Amino acid sequence: MTLRNGKEFLMIPGPTNVPDEVLRAMHRPAVDIYEGPLVRTTDECLDGLRRLFRTAGRPYIYAANGHGAWDAALTNTLSRGDTVLVLESGRFAVGWGEAATLAGLDVEVLPGDWRRPVDPAAVERRLKADAAGAIKAILVVQVDTASGALNDIAAIRAAIDAAGHGALLMVDTIASLGCVPFEMDAWGVDLALTGSQKGLMTPPGLSFVAAGERALAAHRTADLRISYMDWTFRDGPEHYQKYCGTPPEHLLFGFRKAIELIDAEGLANVWRRHALLAEATRRAVAVWAQAGALDFNIVEPSARADSVTVIRFDGADPAPLRAFAREVCGVTVGGTIGALSGQGIRIGHMGHVNAVMLLGTLSALELGLKTLGIPYGAGGVQAAIDHLAGALG
């Protein structure tokens, strides 16, 4: 039997739910790309990006997914044969490093543990050993959705400074911007990038790069530059140059509306909402884990992301639980990927998500655990409710 009839919940770590207001903003005719309303839309999107990244730097908009933003960051700031240091804490920094290899860069991975965040002390030690300054850039993700790790970007910046190293600090915020605090300028980040489809509540297809002064200076001598990604061309006087051709109009209309929604809620309140829902999720998982069949992937509580929770299964197959949630309850949660493939589930709680959606998801999972006979500690959903009640009371 299925109980699926009704509104379905998409609770994967991206793409995320798109607000109706964003969809309506996109449902309109195309407009002139050279002058008029679209030029104002671009300006509003660029201003919004500065607020979201918390930077006075220069933002760029690409018709691409996050992998395109990776390429834009690399090709605009580095030269063939440069060395980049990848800080592993899951799948995605390593993936960025793979893109760097294809671009003609020398890539070194600072090995990490998929159950823990990047160790700033290890970063400092490696950079102190690079007395010649061969490493030109450091690549790290703030939140890795494969592992569920939250990396301390301010501490990594402090480690770079303690080593007296001049490498550019580049941060992937695809799964964190608009979900958890990020302070590009205050934390000394030289370049940050993100995508539209997670915390920014817009359909997939846009990615964004924000460049600080040091990244812009590096661009002037970079020799990996390619036409579509090139900042110099995109800084030209014509509106179409900002997109290296025809702008992705309807995605821009949607993204502008998403920025308006974030501004209306207030960015600090957005961060607080994500923190509350994430902690409610963790309270539920902690209770379920008491029976020993499942547990958090990330060991340190402080390093568990507020945008996604990754749960490891020990001796039980997670696939039937995901199928039950989807086919019986109409709730889709993610499977684990990369080195954790087939070993657990990922609950996305980012972007356009509220308490009812989160509690419904947790209820579907607890119902599945009971129905399928997977050992679990009873009362996880109640623990989530108790946490929210205490926080809101």
Secondary structure as GFF3:
##gff-version 3
##sequence-region A 1 393
A	DSSP	beta_strand	9	11	.	.	.	ID=ss1
A	DSSP	alpha_helix	20	26	.	.	.	ID=ss2
A	DSSP	alpha_helix	37	53	.	.	.	ID=ss3
A	DSSP	beta_strand	58	62	.	.	.	ID=ss4
A	DSSP	alpha_helix	66	77	.	.	.	ID=ss5
A	DSSP	beta_strand	83	87	.	.	.	ID=ss6
A	DSSP	alpha_helix	92	102	.	.	.	ID=ss7
A	DSSP	beta_strand	106	110	.	.	.	ID=ss8
A	DSSP	alpha_helix	120	129	.	.	.	ID=ss9
A	DSSP	beta_strand	135	141	.	.	.	ID=ss10
A	DSSP	beta_strand	143	144	.	.	.	ID=ss11
A	DSSP	beta_strand	149	150	.	.	.	ID=ss12
A	DSSP	alpha_helix	153	162	.	.	.	ID=ss13
A	DSSP	beta_strand	168	172	.	.	.	ID=ss14
A	DSSP	beta_strand	191	195	.	.	.	ID=ss15
A	DSSP	beta_strand	207	211	.	.	.	ID=ss16
A	DSSP	alpha_helix	213	219	.	.	.	ID=ss17
A	DSSP	alpha_helix	231	234	.	.	.	ID=ss18
A	DSSP	three_ten_helix	239	243	.	.	.	ID=ss19
A	DSSP	alpha_helix	249	265	.	.	.	ID=ss20
A	DSSP	alpha_helix	267	288	.	.	.	ID=ss21
A	DSSP	three_ten_helix	289	291	.	.	.	ID=ss22
A	DSSP	beta_strand	294	296	.	.	.	ID=ss23
A	DSSP	three_ten_helix	301	303	.	.	.	ID=ss24
A	DSSP	beta_strand	308	313	.	.	.	ID=ss25
A	DSSP	alpha_helix	319	327	.	.	.	ID=ss26
A	DSSP	beta_strand	331	335	.	.	.	ID=ss27
A	DSSP	three_ten_helix	338	340	.	.	.	ID=ss28
A	DSSP	beta_strand	344	348	.	.	.	ID=ss29
A	DSSP	alpha_helix	355	372	.	.	.	ID=ss30
A	DSSP	alpha_helix	380	392	.	.	.	ID=ss31
###
